[in-house]
Amino acid sequence: MQTLNTRWRWLFFAATMLLFLGFPFQMIRHTQQIRTQGTPYRFLLEPLDPYDAFRGRYVNLFYGNPQTPAHDSLTPGQTCYVALQQDTNGRARFAGAYAQPPTMDWLKVRVLYNTEDKQVVFGMPESMNYYYMNEKIAPEVEKIIRQPQPERNDTPSVQATVSVRVLKGEAVIEALYINDLPVLEYLRRASAQSKSDADDAH
């Protein structure tokens, strides 16, 4: 009887380990499916103060206060489905909030509050709020994309966007861009320009 109990314990342990080890692989496979089969969208980011220089290994992304017309009766705290379209510049735009998934691409979000003109203000999906990168440069990148736009025309502005793949309401960030350049390329060019300016000063 003791041998039988021991055998069942080992079988239970083995099954538990298989589930434990299989979960990360399933997540990776699911993420890869979204990357390969999802529809690409480019979302514009907004500057936001204050800047936290000690955030760490990721860049915190801010989309302003996203809102869109409510096509159904939606209340704060309720889960809803925001339809996605692309504008003439290829940027993502929100095309209405629904109580059920629409026929077009959509994001599953939570209603924050309703405006007087029947707009729904919502929170972006958690998977779209962070862009992970090297902890040495993440604070620098976040500082760049969060800086307010300059009031003077002779001061270069910064526009940050993220490319996102969307599949059945789930989103995976592909890349972060600054002024339409991949973020690492932007940093490389900015560093080279700073070095050139320093050399000219001497």
Buried (B, 14 or more C-beta within 10 A) or exposed (E): EEEEEEEEEEEEEEEEEEEEEEEEEEEEEEBEBBBEEBBEBBBBBBBBEEBEEEBEEBBBBBBEEBBBEBBEEBEEEBEBBBBBEBEEEEEBBBBBBBEEBBEEBBBBBEBBEBEEEEBBBBBBBEBBBBBEBEEEEBBEBBEBBBBEEEEEEEEEEBEBBBBBBBBEBBBBBBEBBBBEEEBBEBBEEBEEEEEEEEEEEE
